[in-house]
Amino acid sequence: MAASKCTRLNGALTRQLLESVDSVLFDCDGVIWRGDQAIPGAPEVIKTLKKNGKRVFYVTNNSSKTRQMYADKLGKLGFDATEDEVFGTAYCAAIYLKTVCKVEGKVYLIGSNAMGQELEKMGIQQVGVGPDPISGVQIDWANVPLDNEVQAVLVGFDEHFSYMKLNRALQYLCNPECQFVGTNTDNRLPLEGGKAVPGTGCLLRAVETAAQRQAQVVGKPSNFMFDCVARQFGLNPDRCLMVGDRLDTDIMLGSNCGLKTLLALTGVSTVADAEANQMSECPQRQKMVPDYYIDSIADILPALDA
């Protein structure tokens, strides 16, 4: 639609874009909320999109909450949302292990209670949630007791990540038949005030380095994340818009899956980042150039109300 990529969205162009799509996929943190506060105007945007007949989905790499927990948070912040509209990596990883890996045994989980709940909803047992303190010496670590029913290792965000968890994952993954899945590769989690903490990507890379194996990643920018939504709701990629604040996850997902893409400047990435990618000759960086950008998703409200 745009004459060139990385075009600022204005009123007339906004109406044209929205007429060209049936479904809108939103990242959450940095797009519709920041921390525990809704982006001003964002709930009204969602409500009006739905009123205008658009389907709306919430697509997040955060693995620390179940779909229901996200639906509850959305409701508290004033958003019109149901559990089946939420696609987080805890849920998508469970789908991947069930349908692609076809796991019939247990999963060794480096992750949260929420991830464990999503696995159990899929009929998959997990071991590993919670602290795993170290004891003994190196020979003991190399011979740590393992559950012989474990068929896969899943790595997500885990506030209890430790040397022993890293070691236990390595011991499981020494078996070449043990499958290896990660929720996402986000290295840093941005916080208010310019602060950040390490993200799941740091934990996943530690396990990959120790095991000398590469995980199958289900979260953005992996196609699998969109496939989960598309299969359940029969989405046509040509009629979908991906709205996000990160070029390396949200916008790249859209590029990988043939979706229209919109960068919201209320989160991580900037127009300068996008323009630098646009000037690059690297094919991967070209995938991190949005079709459009906007200061805030609230800025599309006038076009919706017109």
N, C-alpha and C positions, 0 to 999 in steps of 0.2 A: 504493500500500500504506500509506504513512505517513498519519496523520491530517493532518499538516501537514508542509511541507518543513523541512529543516534540523533533523532529529530525531537526537538522540544514539542510536547503535546499542547495544542491550543484548542479553543472551543470547537471550531468547525472540524478539525482533525479528530478531536475526541469523539464527536458524534459519528463520524465516518468509521472510526475504529470500532466503536461499540456496536454499530450496525453490522459489522463484519464477523462478529463472534456470538456464540451461543453460551459459552462457558468461560468463567474467569477463575483462575487458580491464583490464590494469594499465599505468599509466604507470610509468616506471622510477625515475629519479632523484628522491629525496624520498618515494618510496612503498615500493619494495622494496630500494633501496639509497641510500646517501648517499656520493658520491665513489666510493671503492673498498672500501667496507664495506657488507655486507648489513645491512638493518634487522633487529635481533634478532627471531627468530621468523618472518621473512618466507619463508625457504626451506621451512620446515615447513608454512606456510599453503598455498603453491603445491602442494607434494607431496600434502597432504591433500585439497585441492580436486580434484586429478586422481584421487586414489584414490576419491573420492566421485562420480566420473563427470562432473565439470565440465570443459569445455574452457577452457584458459587461453591468453591472448594478451598479448604485450608490445608496447605502442604508445607510441612516443617521437617527439618533435619533433626530437631530436638528429640532425643529418645527417652527423656526423663519423665514423660507423662503418657498415660494411656489416652486413647481417643476420647473416652468419657471425661477424663480430667481436663482435656483441652476444651471440650464442649462446655464444661462447667465454667472454665475461666472465660471463655468467649461470652457466655451468658451474663456473667458478673460484670463484664466490661461493656455490656449493652449491645452485643452483636446477636444477630439472628442466626443461630447455628444449631445443627444437630450432629450427633455423634457420627453418622454415616457420611457427613461432609468433610470429616477430619481425616487426614492421612499423615501420620507421623512415622518416623523410622522404626519405632518400637513395633507398630502394627505391620508395616511393610516388610520388616525383617522376618516377622513370624510367618507372613504369607510366603516369603521367599523360601524359608526353610521347609515349609509344608509342601509347596507346589513345585518348586524347582529342585531343591536338594532332596525332597521326598524323605525327610528324616522320620524314622519310626521309633528311634530310641530317644536318648536324652541329649540335651545341649549343655555344654559348659558355657555359662554366661558371665562375661565381664560386663556388668551393667546394673541397671536399677530394678527396684521392685516392680515398677511399671512395665518394664520389658518382660519380666517374669510373668506378670499377669497376662500380657498379650500372647505370650507363648502358650500359656496354659489354656487360654480361650481357644487356641488352635489345636489343643490336644497334645501339646508338646511339653514334656517334663524338662525342668532345668535344674542344674546344680551350680552353685558358685556365688549367689547373691549375698552381699554382706562382707564384713572384714575377713581376711585370711592371714592371720599373723604368722610371722616367720619363726621357725625354731630349728634346732639342730645345726648341722654343718653341711658343706656343699654336697657330699655324697648322699646325705639324707634328702636334700632338695631334688637331686637327680632321680631319686627313687621314691618320690612323693606318691602316696596312694592315689590311684585313679579309679574312676567309676567306669567299668568296662562296657556300660551301656551307652556311654557318650559317643555320638556320631558326628558332632559338629561343635565348633567353637564360634561363639557370637560375641563381638566386641562392640559395645556402645559406651555411653557416658557412665562412668563409675567413680563416685567420690571416694570409694574405698580401694581404688586401684593401688596395687602394691607389688613389690618384688616377687612375693610368693604367687600372686595371681599371674604375673607375667611368666613365671617359671612353670606354673601348672598348665597354662595355655601351651607353652612350648612342648611340654611332655605329651599332651594330647595330640598336638600337631606333628609330632615325630612320626605318627601313624599317617601314611600318605592317603589313607581312605577316610580320615577324619576331615570333614568339610570346614571351610573357614570363611566366615561372613562378617562384614563390618557394617555399621549403620551409616556412617558418613566420615568424611575426611576433613571436616572443619577444624583448623588448627587452633583458632582462638575464638573465645566467646566474648564479644564486646559488651561492656557495661556502661552505665551512665558516667559522665564525667571523663570520658576518654580512657577509662580503665578497661582491662581485659583479663581473662583467666584462660588457662589451657583448655582446649576443646578435645572432642573425641578423637580427632585426627592424630593427636599426639600419642594417645594410648594405643590406637590401632597401629601406628607406625612402629611403636616399641615392640608390639607382638609380631608384626611382620618381620622386623629385623631379627628378633630372637629366633623365630621359626624358620627364617629364610624362605618364606612363602608369601604370596600376595593374596589378600582377601578379596572376595567378591563383595563389592560395595553396593548397597541397595538405595542409599539416599541420593539427593540431588548432588551432582548433575547426572546421575545414572538414569538411563531410560526407564528402569524398572519402576521408579517412583511414579512417573506419569502413567506407565502401563497399568499399575494398580488401579488408578482412578479410571482410566479409559476403559478397561475391561469391565469394571463394575457398573459403569454408567453409559457405556456405548458412545464415548466421545469421539468426535472427528477432530484430529489435530489442527486441520486448517481453520476450524471454527473456535479455537481456544486461544485465550490470552493468559500468559504467565506474568504475574506482577511480583517483583522482588526487589530487595535492596542490595543483593550481592551478585556481582558479575560472575564469579567463579562457581556459583551453585545455581541460583535462580535463573539467571539469564542464559547460562550455558545449558541448563536443562531444557529451556525453551528452544534453543538453537538445535540441540541434539534431537529433539522430538518434533521439530517442524511447527512450533507454536509461535504466535506473535508474542513479542516481549516488551515489557514496560518496566523501566528502572525507576523506583521511588527513591528520592534523595533524602529520606528521613532515617536512613540507616548507615550501612557500612561504606558502600562504594560511591564514588563521585563521578561527575561528568568528565573531569580530567582523566580519571582512570579509564573510562570508556573510550575517550578520544585517543588515549595512548594505545589502547588495544586496536582501535580502528586504523591507526597509522602503522601498526606492526605488520610484518609480512608473515608472521607465525600463524598457521591455520588454527591452532588451539586458541590463541588470543582473539582471533577474528570471531570465534564463537562466543566471546565474552563482550560483544557489542550489542546493546539493546536496539530494537527498532525505534523505540521512543523513550523519553525520560520526562519526569514530572517532579515538581518540588515535593508534593504530597498527594496521596490518592484523593484527599479531600478536594483537590482542585478539579476533579472531574464531575463534581456535584452539579455545577451549573449546566453542563451538557446533558446530564441525566434528567434534570428538572425541566429542560427546555421543551 
